[in-house]
Amino acid sequence: MISKEKAQSVLDEAAALTAGKVTVSNYRFEKENPDDEDCGLGTLHCECNGKPLSFGVEQEPNDYLDMGAACQAIEALGSHDGPRDFRYVEQKGSPLNDDIMVLPTTEQREGLLQHLGITFEPPVRSC
């Protein structure tokens, strides 16, 4: 299952890229089945700049990180007043083994599209 420490590490690393504009705190994982020690299904709760956030997590087996939930959580850290947004890279063709997140400006996204054909998912605006 996703540990509180792993979730905190992923979100803290993403928040650090915002140069202090975003803080994440008060992590809590609410298991779907609290009696099952290995349950990786549930809801990850935290606060982003003091506002509560929550994300559904479907993590089975225990050595797997629900990248959909992780990407949604990271995207929610995007700054509304900054020139950059966390974006999930759209994968075309055969999917890669790794999911890719970047923190580009609009100009950088346009350059990545024009020169390398890289496209991005729209950002999630929760924070």
N, C-alpha and C positions, 0 to 999 in steps of 0.2 A: 504494500500500500504506500501511497505517498506519505512521507513523513512530514511532520510540521517543519523540521529542519530543512528538508529538501525544498519544500514550497517556499519557505522563507529565503533560502539561498537564491533560488531562481528569481524571485520578485525583487529581492534586495539588489542583485546584480543589475537587473533592468532599471530599477529606480536610480541606481548610482550613475547611470548614463545620462540622466536628466540634469546633472549638475546641481542637485539639491532642490529642484523645483517640485519633486514628488517624493513623498515618504510613505512607506508602507509599514503597518504595525498591527498588533493584536491578531496574530494568526490563530486560526482554530479550524480543525477538520472535524466535521460532524459526519460520522459514519452512518450509512444507510441501515446497517445492522450492528449496533453497538456491542452486541454479545460475541460477534465474530472478530477475533483479534486480527485476522488477516484481511478483513474487508477493505477493499480499495474503492468502494462505491460510496458516494456521499457528496457533501458540499463543503468547499473550502471558503471560509469566511476570513476577511481581513478588513483593514481600514486603509484608505488611500487619501492622504492629506486630511485625515479625520473623518472622511465619509465612508460609511460601510459599503463593502462590495462582497459579492458571493458568486461562486462559480461551481456548476455541477462538475463532478469528477467521476469518470468511469475508468477506473484503473484496475485491470485484472490482466495478468498475474502481478505479483508483487515486484518483479524486476522491471516493470514497464512504467513509464511516465506518460500520463494522458497528455499528449502534446496539444490536442485541441483545447483542453482546459488551460494548459500553460500558456499557449499563444493568446487565448482570449484574455487571460489575466494580464499578460505583459502589454497587449495592445491597449488595455484600459488605463495603463499608466501614462499614455501619451498626454503631452501638455497642450492645453487649449490655446495658450498664448505664445507658444514657441513655434519656430519654423520647421520643426521636425515631428514626425509621428512614427511610432513603432508600426512596422508593416510586416506581415507574413508574406513571404515570396510564394507566388503561385508556381506550382510545378507542372510542367507540360510533359506529355509522354510518360515514360516509365518513372514513377516516383523515386526520389532518392531515399536513402536510409535515414537521412537527417532532415528535420524541419529547419528552415532558415528564417530568422527575424532580423530586420535591419532598422535603423533609426535615421532615415534619410530626410533631407529637405525636399521640397517640391522639385527644385532644379536637379538634384541628384537623382530622384526617381525618373525624371524625364530623360536624363543622360543614360541611366541604366537601361531604359526602354529602347532608346534610339541606337545605342552602341552595342548592347548585348542582348536585347530582346527580353529583358527581365521585366515581369509585371508583378503587381502586388495586390493583395486582398485589401479592401477598404478597411480603415481603422475602426476599432470599437471605441465608442465614446462613453465610458462609464464613470470616469473619475473627474 
